[in-house]
Structure formats: structure tokens, C-alpha cells
Amino acid sequence: MYDHYTFEEAAAYQIELAKQLKFQQLQNIETIAGADISFNKNSDTMYAGIVILTYPDMVLRSFSLATYETSFPYKPGFLGFKEVPALLKVWDLIPVKPDVVVLDGNGILHPRRMGVASHFGVLTHQPTIGCAKSILYGDNHLPDKSKFSTTEIKSNGEILGYALRTKDNNKPVYISAGHLITSEQALALIKKCVGNYRIPEPTRLIHDIVNDFRTGKLKAGFHEVSAPLTLF
């Protein structure tokens, strides 16, 4: 889908996509999804997955898995070009779409406001949230060391997201709106998804699932969970 793009062309495309971004308050959220990719080093095969949970109870309902081949190289700021095509393939497998999707990466907390969560959100017309494990962009001050401490992350005075401490004395995660949600609501939603781990449950769970998919423990396709498991 993007293998023929140069980084210059990719940056220009991000600027165009960013013109379509919209931010609004979501209502009546009943399901939340987590999306992630796994791959072997030096391999072109992406192992993509999306998990769907009830919200705010965090009960596992279903997950979808698919592979996708891409030669687009990894480079900070261009993650969407490597991962979004694979995630779109998984998205097509889901019969009833979730109300919001959390992606392992950034939303508008990005030099061109087009992290992987924003990229996926614009193409699917879906509310999305970026939840990154490391800081990519913006002037950041670490939050206090207590759980749920937050600080704003700004660029040129504009608030682009938040650093959120999900456990006492642990590294923060970085939350930003992707598309069709506000950054403030994204932060509030993620706080309700925090269980016993640093990574919020939607992206923590799908990270484990796509790794099992990559190692052959799970098969591609849409999988309903007949006996839902409460995660916390």
C-alpha cells in the first residue's frame, strides 16, 4: 500500500491527512479495542491484531488477526506507513466495530499531527487514541511518581497530549487523541483501562495476543470469546 513511498512523499501525505482530523466528545462508549503489530526482525511479515473489550468492565469479547507483507522501513514519525495497512486488513474482519480503538503509538503527539493512531483513525473514520510507551515529540515534563499523575505535553504552547503515570514509580505512557475524540477524553478513558500493569489493558492484551500469533500459537481470522474473561 505504501511500499513505493519515499519518506518525503510520506511526510507530504501525512500533512494532507492531518487536514481531515476532527476532535469531538464521544458518547455512550460500550466497547473499546486495542490494536498492535508484532514482527520478526529483518522480516517483511506484519502480524497484526485488534482485540475488543467491554468498557469500562474490560471483559474480553473478541479478537481478530491477520498477516500483511510490507517492505516499508521503520523510521520514527512514519510508523503508520508500516503498520496501518496490516491493521486495515484486520479491521475488515470485524463484523461489529468497537466504539473507540487504542493503538500502540501516537495520535496527534507527532511532528505533523499524524501518528499511527491518527493515520488509522482518518482512514477508517473511527475514534482512536494513541497510547505510546516512549516520547516521540513535544516538550515534556515527567509527572509525579504516584499513580495517575499527569503532565501536559506541549509544542509551541499547544497541548498535544499527556504523560500519564499508570503505576507508582514507573515509567509513564503518552496519551494523545487520534481522531474523533478529544485529548482530555482520551486521557480519562485510558485511566479507566489501567489494571495491574504499566500498559493499559487494551494494548497490553493485544500485544500478548499478536506475539502468540507470530509464534504460531494462534491462527488468523476473527475469534469470538465464548466464555469472556474479566481481565481485572
Secondary structure as GFF3:
##gff-version 3
##sequence-region A 1 232
A	DSSP	alpha_helix	7	18	.	.	.	ID=ss1
A	DSSP	beta_strand	31	38	.	.	.	ID=ss2
A	DSSP	beta_strand	45	54	.	.	.	ID=ss3
A	DSSP	beta_strand	60	69	.	.	.	ID=ss4
A	DSSP	alpha_helix	79	91	.	.	.	ID=ss5
A	DSSP	beta_strand	100	103	.	.	.	ID=ss6
A	DSSP	alpha_helix	116	124	.	.	.	ID=ss7
A	DSSP	beta_strand	128	132	.	.	.	ID=ss8
A	DSSP	beta_strand	150	155	.	.	.	ID=ss9
A	DSSP	beta_strand	158	164	.	.	.	ID=ss10
A	DSSP	beta_strand	173	179	.	.	.	ID=ss11
A	DSSP	alpha_helix	183	192	.	.	.	ID=ss12
A	DSSP	alpha_helix	201	214	.	.	.	ID=ss13
A	DSSP	beta_strand	221	224	.	.	.	ID=ss14
###
